Amino acid sequence: MIDIRPFSTLGAFRNEWLNARHHFSFGHYRDPKRMGFGALRVWNDDEIAPHTGFGAHPHENMEIITFVRQGAITHKDSLGNQGATRAGDVQVMHAGTGITHAELNQEDELTRLFQIWIMPDEHGVQPGWGAREFPRAAGQGLQVLASGRPADKDSGALPLHANAAVLAAKLAPGERATYRLEKGRAAYLVPATGDIKVNGVLAHMRDGIALHEEPEVEIEALGDAEIVLVDVSDRS
């Protein structure tokens, strides 16, 4: 099953500093058909104006992954962690027993990012935060950025407290990437840039592609493209 969710159909929120699109129900946006996808609960496509951002606010029992597409986001939290995650980099926050953080665009340019929330397999874990660079280039295929899957333990990916993985790839025009989706798994894929075909089905930049019971996923770039894929357990 392949379900294309066009960017124009996503939930929307906009104020003087934030332009957000929601792939799943979030905030004031509610769609009973889009309450999540397996263990994936949130995928927000955010544009944050310069020198603004999200003030201090709490989270608990959630794995929160931020994929920065343009600019940078500066993280500050109640554990004393602080750092800027820049375009091409990824950060992971384990909300666990509870953490308060702020996410600020301290740059002179717009910040664009995906924020992805995944339900953890364990509740009440020690909260934490981490970030790292993930250089990517066409021809390298899908790279694991964050994972809690046992097979990815020594991959260099940022750890997750969930049997899930976040992967990304840059593709040149005509390049293909193939991904094996194991039984009992589901995947959600978004092209951050460029148009693609997924198992022959066309999807445009920033569309959502939900994949279920597709053992092999072939992604073809129609032009220069960057894709982000989340592999999660297929549970509600």
For each residue, the residues with C-beta under 8 A, 3 or more apart:
1: 210 211 212 213 214
2: 198 199 201 209 210 211 214
3: 209 210 212
4: 201 202 203 207 208 209
5: 9 10 23 34 207 208 209 210
6: 9 10 204 207
7: 10 21 45 204 205 206 207 208
8:
9: 5 6
10: 5 6 7 21 22 23 45 208
11: 21 22 23 24 25 26 29 31 34
12: 20 21 22 29
13: 18 19 20 22 27 28 29
14: 18 19 20
15: 18
16: 49
17: 48 49 52 53
18: 13 14 15 46 47 48 49 52
19: 13 14 46 47
20: 12 13 14 44 45 46 47
21: 7 10 11 12 44 45 46 206
22: 10 11 12 13 25 26 27 29 42 43 44 45
23: 5 10 11 34 42 43 44 45 188 190 208
24: 11 31 34 35 36 37 40 41 42 43
25: 11 22 29 30 31 32 34 35 36
26: 11 22 29 42 44
27: 13 22
28: 13
29: 11 12 13 22 25 26
30: 25
31: 11 24 25 34 35
32: 25 35
33:
34: 5 11 23 24 25 31
35: 24 25 31 32
36: 24 25 39 40 41 42 236
37: 24 40 186 188 210 232
38: 185 186 232 233 234 235 236
39: 36 118 119 162 163 164 232 233 235
40: 24 36 37 43 116 117 118 119 164 186 188 230 232
41: 24 36 62 117 118 119
42: 22 23 24 26 36 115 116 117
43: 22 23 24 40 114 115 116 117 188 190 208 230
44: 20 21 22 23 26 114 115 116
45: 7 10 20 21 22 23 112 114 190 206
46: 18 19 20 21 111 112 113 114 115
47: 18 19 20 110 111 112
48: 17 18 52 53 71 73 105 110 111 112 113
49: 16 17 18 52 105 110
50: 105 107 108 109 110 111
51: 105 106 107 108
52: 17 18 48 49 104 105
53: 17 48 73 74 102 103 104 105 106
54: 57 102 103 104
55: 102
56: 76 78 100 101 102
57: 54 100 101 102
58: 98 99 100
59: 62 64 93 95 98 99 100 101
60: 95 96 97 98 99
61: 95 96 97 120 123 124
62: 41 59 95 117 118 119 120
63: 92 93 94 95 117 118 119 120 148 160 161 162 164
64: 59 92 93 95 115 116 117
65: 90 91 92 115 116 117 118 145 146 158 160 166
66: 73 85 90 91 92 93 103 113 114 115 116
67: 90 113 114 115 116 145 166 168 192 228
68: 71 72 73 85 86 87 88 89 90 91 111 112 113
69: 87 112 113 114 192 193 226
70: 87 109 110 111 112 113
71: 48 68 86 87 105 107 109 110 111 112
72: 68 84 85 86 87 105 106 107 111
73: 48 53 66 68 84 85 91 103 104 105 111 113
74: 53 82 83 84 85 103 104 105 106
75: 81 82 83 84 85 91 93 101 102 103 129 131
76: 56 81 82 101 102 104
77: 80 81 82 93 99 100 101 102 129
78: 56 99 100 101
79: 99 127 128 129
80: 77
81: 75 76 77 128 129
82: 74 75 76 77
83: 74 75 91 129 131
84: 72 73 74 75 106
85: 66 68 72 73 74 75 89 90 91 131
86: 68 71 72 89
87: 68 69 70 71 72
88: 68 133 134 135 136
89: 68 85 86 131 132 133 134
90: 65 66 67 68 85 131 132 134 145 146 158 166
91: 65 66 68 73 75 83 85 129 130 131 158
92: 63 64 65 66 129 130 131 146 158 159 160
93: 59 63 64 66 75 77 99 101 127 128 129
94: 63 99 120 125 126 127 128 129 160 161
95: 59 60 61 62 63 64 98 99 127
96: 60 61 99 120 124 125 126 127 128 161
97: 60 61 124 125 126 127
98: 58 59 60 95 127
99: 58 59 60 77 78 79 93 94 95 96 127 129
100: 56 57 58 59 77 78
101: 56 57 59 75 76 77 78 93 129
102: 53 54 55 56 57 75 76 77
103: 53 54 66 73 74 75
104: 52 53 54 73 74 76
105: 48 49 50 51 52 53 71 72 73 74 110 111
106: 51 53 72 74 84
107: 50 51 71 72 111
108: 50 51
109: 50 70 71
110: 47 48 49 50 70 71 105
111: 46 47 48 50 68 70 71 72 73 105 107
112: 45 46 47 48 68 69 70 71
113: 46 48 66 67 68 69 70 73
114: 43 44 45 46 66 67 69 190 192 228
115: 42 43 44 46 64 65 66 67
116: 40 42 43 44 64 65 66 67 166 230
117: 40 41 42 43 62 63 64 65
118: 39 40 41 62 63 65 160 162 164 230 232
119: 39 40 41 62 63 162
120: 61 62 63 94 96 123 125 160 161 162
121: 148 161 162 163
122: 125 161
123: 61 120
124: 61 96 97
125: 94 96 97 120 122 161
126: 94 96 97
127: 79 93 94 95 96 97 98 99
128: 79 81 93 94 96
129: 75 77 79 81 83 91 92 93 94 99 101
130: 91 92 158 159
131: 75 83 85 89 90 91 92 158
132: 89 90 158
133: 88 89
134: 88 89 90 143 145 168
135: 88
136: 88 140 143 168 169 170 226
137: 140 170
138: 170 171 172 175 224
139: 172 175
140: 136 137 143 169 170
141: 169 177
142: 167 168 169 177 179 229
143: 134 136 140 167 168 169
144: 147 152 155 157 165 166 167
145: 65 67 90 134 157 158 166 167 168
146: 65 90 92 157 158 159 160 165 166
147: 144 152 155 157 158 159 160 164 165 166
148: 63 121 152 159 160 161 162 163 164 165
149: 152 163 164 165 231
150: 153
151:
152: 144 147 148 149 155 157 165
153: 150
154:
155: 144 147 152
156:
157: 144 145 146 147 152 165
158: 65 90 91 92 130 131 132 145 146 147
159: 92 130 146 147 148
160: 63 65 92 94 118 120 146 147 148 164 165 166
161: 63 94 96 120 121 122 125 148
162: 39 63 118 119 120 121 148 232
163: 39 121 148 149 232 233
164: 39 40 63 118 147 148 149 160 230 231 232 233
165: 144 146 147 148 149 152 157 160 230 231
166: 65 67 90 116 144 145 146 147 160 228 229 230
167: 142 143 144 145 179 228 229 230 231
168: 67 134 136 142 143 145 226 227 228 229
169: 136 140 141 142 143 177 219 226 227 229
170: 136 137 138 140 224 225 226
171: 138 175 176 177 194 196 219 221 224 225 226 227
172: 138 139 175 221 224
173: 221 222 223 224
174: 220 221 222
175: 138 139 171 172 220 221
176: 171 218 219 220 221
177: 141 142 169 171 218 219 227
178: 216 217 218 219
179: 142 167 187 216 217 219 229 231
180: 215 216 217
181: 185 186 187 211 214 215 216 217 231
182: 185
183: 215
184: 233 234
185: 38 181 182 231 232 233 234
186: 37 38 40 181 210 211 212 231 232 233 234
187: 179 181 210 211 214 217 229 230 231 232
188: 23 37 40 43 208 209 210 211 229 230 232
189: 198 203 208 209 211 217 219 227 228 229 230
190: 23 43 45 114 206 207 208 209 227 228
191: 194 195 196 203 204 205 206 207 225 226 227
192: 67 69 114 205 206 226 227 228
193: 69 205 224 225 226
194: 171 191 205 221 222 223 224 225 226
195: 191 202 203 204 205 221 222 223 225
196: 171 191 202 203 219 220 221 222 225 227
197: 200 201 202 203 219 220 222
198: 2 189 201 203 209 211 217 218 219 220
199: 2 214 216 217 218
200: 197 218
201: 2 4 197 198 209
202: 4 195 196 197
203: 4 189 191 195 196 197 198 207 209
204: 6 7 191 195 207
205: 7 191 192 193 194 195 225
206: 7 21 45 190 191 192
207: 4 5 6 7 190 191 203 204
208: 4 5 7 10 23 43 188 189 190
209: 2 3 4 5 188 189 190 198 201 203
210: 1 2 3 5 37 186 187 188
211: 1 2 181 186 187 188 189 198 214 217
212: 1 3 186 234
213: 1
214: 1 2 181 187 199 211 217
215: 180 181 183
216: 178 179 180 181 199
217: 178 179 180 181 187 189 198 199 211 214
218: 176 177 178 198 199 200
219: 169 171 176 177 178 179 189 196 197 198 227
220: 174 175 176 196 197 198
221: 171 172 173 174 175 176 194 195 196 224 225
222: 173 174 194 195 196 197 225
223: 173 194 195
224: 138 170 171 172 173 193 194 221
225: 170 171 191 193 194 195 196 205 221 222
226: 69 136 168 169 170 171 191 192 193 194
227: 168 169 171 177 189 190 191 192 196 219
228: 67 114 166 167 168 189 190 192
229: 142 166 167 168 169 179 187 188 189
230: 40 43 116 118 164 165 166 167 187 188 189
231: 149 164 165 167 179 181 185 186 187
232: 37 38 39 40 118 162 163 164 185 186 187 188
233: 38 39 163 164 184 185 186
234: 38 184 185 186 212
235: 38 39
236: 36 38
